[in-house]
Each structure stands twice: as structure tokens, then as C-alpha cells.
């Protein structure tokens, strides 16, 4: 039986939140941020999770093994602002058991 994973998210004000994210609801990291209201409404997931806006960009701070970046995520990050070597789009990171202990920081809104 799958269970929740612990993820630490640093919001855009620098406040750290350790939350439990469900692995049994097919959610992604962007949706978890929205459900816990860790970013103001309308500032994250603007495209609905289609890797077309980079509003859910985050910086991966832990050495958690993540799935490889797909072409559309890579293309969006190549055009986004505030991109770093550890940038990923939250909408492209599905919540799975492998994300246990993940620590991310939300990128600035603009």
C-alpha cells in the first residue's frame, strides 16, 4: 500500500514547510503547492501543468533521485527567468515514493 511522502518546500517568502504529500492521488509537485496554498492564487500553475509557463519552477535542494527531464520541460526552462542548474518544473514531478525527503525552493514569481 502506498503512503504519503515527506517533502520540504521553501515558499517565495523564504518560509520552510515540511508537508505530507499523497502518493495515491496522481498529483504533481505544483498541485501539492497549490493544495497547501504555499503560493498566492494565480501565481503558480498558470498553464494548468502543461509545462508551458514555468510559474511552478523550483530549485531542487536535496539529492533526491528525480525522473529525467523531458523535452518540453527542458524547452520551457530554456526560455524561463531565474533558471539555475537545479531548476525543475513542479508540474513535471509526479508525487511518488521516490520523492521521500525531497527539498525544493520555489523560484521567484517574476
C-alpha positions as CSV (number, residue, x, y, z in Angstrom):
1,X,0.0,0.0,0.0
2,X,1.3,3.4,-1.0
3,X,1.6,6.1,1.6
4,X,2.4,9.8,1.9
5,X,5.9,11.2,1.4
6,X,7.5,14.0,3.4
7,X,8.6,16.9,1.2
8,X,10.1,20.3,2.3
9,X,9.0,23.3,0.3
10,X,10.5,26.7,0.8
11,X,8.0,29.3,-0.3
12,X,8.7,32.6,-2.1
13,X,9.0,34.4,1.3
14,X,11.7,32.0,2.4
15,X,9.5,30.1,4.9
16,X,10.1,26.4,5.0
17,X,7.1,24.0,5.1
18,X,7.5,20.2,5.7
19,X,4.4,18.6,4.4
20,X,3.0,15.2,3.7
21,X,2.2,14.7,0.0
22,X,-0.1,11.8,-1.1
23,X,1.3,9.3,-3.5
24,X,-2.0,7.7,-4.3
25,X,-3.7,10.7,-6.0
26,X,-1.6,11.1,-9.2
27,X,-0.7,14.6,-8.1
28,X,2.4,16.6,-9.1
29,X,4.5,18.9,-7.0
30,X,2.8,22.0,-8.5
31,X,-0.6,20.7,-7.4
32,X,0.7,20.0,-3.9
33,X,2.0,23.5,-3.6
34,X,-1.4,24.8,-4.7
35,X,-3.4,22.5,-2.4
36,X,-1.3,23.6,0.6
37,X,-1.6,27.2,-0.5
38,X,2.2,27.8,-0.4
39,X,2.0,30.3,-3.2
40,X,-0.6,33.1,-3.8
41,X,-3.5,32.1,-6.0
42,X,-2.8,32.7,-9.7
43,X,1.0,32.7,-9.3
44,X,1.7,29.0,-9.7
45,X,0.5,26.5,-12.3
46,X,-0.9,29.2,-14.6
47,X,-0.9,26.8,-17.6
48,X,-2.5,24.0,-15.6
49,X,0.5,21.8,-15.5
50,X,1.3,21.6,-19.2
51,X,5.0,22.7,-19.0
52,X,4.1,25.9,-20.9
53,X,4.6,28.7,-18.4
54,X,7.3,28.0,-15.8
55,X,5.3,29.5,-13.0
56,X,5.9,26.4,-11.0
57,X,9.7,26.4,-11.4
58,X,11.5,25.3,-8.3
59,X,15.1,24.7,-7.3
60,X,15.8,21.1,-6.1
61,X,17.9,21.4,-2.9
62,X,18.1,17.7,-2.0
63,X,20.0,14.9,-3.7
64,X,16.7,13.1,-4.3
65,X,16.8,11.0,-7.5
66,X,14.3,12.6,-9.9
67,X,12.9,11.4,-13.2
68,X,14.8,12.6,-16.3
69,X,13.7,15.9,-17.7
70,X,11.5,15.6,-20.8
71,X,12.0,17.7,-23.9
72,X,9.0,20.1,-23.2
73,X,10.2,20.8,-19.7
74,X,13.7,21.4,-20.9
75,X,12.4,23.8,-23.7
76,X,10.3,25.7,-21.2
77,X,13.2,26.2,-18.8
78,X,15.4,27.4,-21.6
79,X,13.1,30.3,-22.0
80,X,12.2,31.0,-18.3
81,X,13.6,33.6,-15.9
82,X,15.6,32.8,-12.8
83,X,16.7,29.4,-14.1
84,X,19.5,27.6,-12.3
85,X,21.3,24.3,-12.8
86,X,18.9,22.7,-10.3
87,X,15.7,24.1,-11.8
88,X,12.8,21.8,-12.5
89,X,9.1,22.4,-13.2
90,X,6.9,21.3,-10.3
91,X,4.2,20.2,-12.7
92,X,6.5,17.6,-14.2
93,X,7.4,16.0,-10.9
94,X,4.8,13.3,-10.0
95,X,4.5,12.6,-6.3
96,X,5.8,9.0,-5.9
97,X,7.5,7.1,-3.1
98,X,10.9,8.0,-4.7
99,X,10.3,11.7,-3.7
100,X,10.5,10.9,0.0
101,X,12.7,13.6,1.6
102,X,12.6,16.0,-1.4
103,X,13.5,19.6,-0.6
104,X,12.7,22.4,-3.0
105,X,12.6,26.1,-3.1
106,X,10.0,27.9,-5.2
107,X,11.6,30.2,-7.8
108,X,10.6,33.9,-7.8
109,X,7.3,34.7,-9.5
110,X,9.0,37.2,-11.8
